[in-house]
Amino acid sequence: MNKLFLILFLSFKMTGQVNKLPVPSKSFVEKVRYEDNFEEKYFSKYLGKKEEHILKRFSDSKEVCAKEYKFKTGIKLKNNSCSEAGLDVEIVFPNYSKSEVIKFVEWFFKTDDNVWNKLKTKYQPKEDEDAGCYLEIKESKGQTVLSYYCGC
C-alpha cells in the first residue's frame, strides 16, 4: 500500500505540478516597470538567475542588443533590441499556467490604453497600429509562452 501511494504521489508531482510566480512588492513594480530589462530584474530577484548568454551585438558598436537568460525554475527570457523600431521579448514559462502569466502581464504592463481580448491571449492598445506594447500568450504542453513587442 505504501508503494502504491508513493508511486501515485511521485507521478502527480512530476506531471501535475504547476509553478506559481512570486508576487512582487508594489514598490519593486513601481521602481522597475519602466526600466530596461525589468523582466530580468524581477526573475533574478524573486527566482534567482542561472545563466546569461549574448545572442547578438550591433555590428558597428559591438554593443549587446540580444540576450537570453535562464533562471533556476526553468524560465527562459530572450530579449532583442537590435531593431530601431522597438523591443521583441519572448518568455517561456515551463509548468506555469496561463493565469500565472496573465498576473505577470498585469503586474508590469497594466495600463488604461491596453485591453485584453475575450480569451485573454492578447493584450494590446485599444486602437490597432498604435504605439505601445502588443502581448500574446500561447499555451502548449507543459509550458506557457509570453511574446511581446513594444515600440512605435
C-alpha positions as CSV (number, residue, x, y, z in Angstrom):
1,M,0.0,0.0,0.0
2,N,2.8,2.4,0.8
3,K,4.5,1.7,-2.5
4,L,1.3,2.4,-4.4
5,F,0.8,5.7,-2.5
6,L,4.5,6.7,-3.2
7,I,4.1,5.9,-6.9
8,L,0.9,7.9,-7.2
9,F,2.4,10.8,-5.3
10,L,5.5,10.9,-7.4
11,S,3.6,10.6,-10.7
12,F,1.4,13.6,-9.7
13,K,4.4,15.5,-8.6
14,M,6.1,15.0,-11.9
15,T,3.1,15.7,-14.2
16,G,0.6,17.8,-12.2
17,Q,2.8,20.4,-10.6
18,V,2.1,23.9,-11.7
19,N,4.5,26.6,-10.6
20,K,3.4,29.9,-9.1
21,L,5.1,33.2,-9.7
22,P,6.3,35.1,-6.6
23,V,4.2,38.2,-6.1
24,P,6.5,41.3,-6.4
25,S,6.2,44.0,-3.9
26,K,4.3,47.1,-5.0
27,S,7.5,49.3,-4.5
28,F,9.5,46.9,-6.7
29,V,6.9,47.0,-9.5
30,E,6.8,50.8,-9.4
31,K,10.6,51.0,-9.4
32,V,11.3,48.7,-12.3
33,R,8.2,48.7,-14.6
34,Y,9.5,51.4,-16.9
35,E,13.2,50.3,-16.8
36,D,15.0,48.3,-19.5
37,N,15.2,44.6,-18.6
38,F,12.6,44.8,-15.8
39,E,11.8,41.1,-16.6
40,E,15.4,40.0,-15.8
41,K,15.4,42.1,-12.7
42,Y,12.1,40.5,-11.5
43,F,13.2,36.9,-12.2
44,S,16.7,37.4,-10.8
45,K,15.4,39.0,-7.6
46,Y,12.5,36.5,-7.0
47,L,13.6,33.3,-8.6
48,G,17.4,33.5,-8.9
49,K,19.4,33.8,-12.2
50,K,21.2,30.8,-13.5
51,E,22.7,31.6,-16.9
52,E,23.1,34.6,-19.3
53,H,24.1,34.3,-23.0
54,I,24.7,37.0,-25.5
55,L,22.8,36.3,-28.7
56,K,23.7,39.3,-30.9
57,R,25.7,42.5,-31.0
58,F,25.3,45.6,-33.1
59,S,27.8,45.3,-35.9
60,D,29.1,48.9,-35.7
61,S,29.4,49.4,-31.9
62,K,29.7,45.7,-30.7
63,E,27.1,46.7,-28.0
64,V,24.9,43.8,-27.0
65,C,21.4,44.0,-28.4
66,A,20.0,40.5,-27.8
67,K,20.4,38.2,-24.8
68,E,19.0,35.1,-23.4
69,Y,18.6,34.4,-19.7
70,K,17.8,31.1,-17.9
71,F,16.5,31.1,-14.4
72,K,16.5,28.5,-11.6
73,T,12.9,27.5,-12.2
74,G,13.5,26.8,-15.9
75,I,12.0,30.1,-17.1
76,K,13.8,31.4,-20.3
77,L,13.8,35.0,-21.3
78,K,15.0,36.3,-24.7
79,N,15.1,40.0,-25.4
80,N,16.1,41.6,-28.7
81,S,16.5,45.3,-29.1
82,C,18.5,45.1,-32.3
83,S,15.8,46.8,-34.3
84,E,15.5,50.6,-34.1
85,A,11.7,50.3,-34.1
86,G,11.4,48.6,-30.7
87,L,11.9,45.6,-28.4
88,D,11.0,42.0,-29.0
89,V,10.7,39.7,-26.0
90,E,9.9,36.0,-25.5
91,I,9.5,34.4,-22.1
92,V,9.0,30.7,-21.8
93,F,7.3,29.6,-18.5
94,P,7.7,25.8,-18.1
95,N,5.0,24.4,-15.9
96,Y,3.3,27.7,-15.3
97,S,-0.4,28.2,-16.0
98,K,-1.8,30.8,-18.3
99,S,-3.4,32.5,-15.3
100,E,0.1,33.0,-13.7
101,V,1.4,34.6,-16.9
102,I,-1.7,36.9,-17.0
103,K,-0.7,38.0,-13.5
104,F,2.8,38.8,-14.7
105,V,1.3,40.9,-17.6
106,E,-1.0,42.8,-15.2
107,W,1.8,43.5,-12.7
108,F,4.1,45.0,-15.3
109,F,2.0,46.1,-18.3
110,K,-1.4,47.2,-16.9
111,T,-2.4,50.5,-18.5
112,D,-5.7,52.2,-19.4
113,D,-4.5,52.3,-23.0
114,N,-4.5,48.5,-23.4
115,V,-7.2,45.8,-23.4
116,W,-7.4,42.0,-23.3
117,N,-9.2,40.1,-26.0
118,K,-12.0,37.7,-24.9
119,L,-9.7,34.7,-24.4
120,K,-7.1,36.7,-22.6
121,T,-4.5,35.6,-25.1
122,K,-3.7,39.1,-26.4
123,Y,-3.2,42.4,-24.5
124,Q,-2.7,45.4,-26.7
125,P,-3.5,49.0,-27.3
126,K,-7.2,49.7,-27.8
127,E,-6.5,51.2,-31.2
128,D,-4.8,48.8,-33.7
129,E,-1.5,50.2,-35.0
130,D,-1.0,52.5,-32.1
131,A,2.4,52.7,-30.4
132,G,2.8,50.6,-27.3
133,C,3.2,47.0,-26.2
134,Y,1.5,44.1,-28.0
135,L,1.5,41.0,-25.9
136,E,0.4,37.4,-26.8
137,I,0.1,34.3,-24.6
138,K,0.4,30.9,-26.2
139,E,-0.1,27.6,-24.3
140,S,1.5,24.3,-25.3
141,K,2.1,21.1,-23.5
142,G,4.0,21.8,-20.2
143,Q,4.6,25.5,-20.9
144,T,3.1,28.9,-21.5
145,V,4.9,31.4,-23.7
146,L,4.6,35.2,-23.5
147,S,5.8,37.1,-26.6
148,Y,5.6,40.8,-26.9
149,Y,6.7,43.7,-28.9
150,C,7.0,47.3,-27.6
151,G,7.6,50.2,-30.0
152,C,6.2,52.7,-32.4
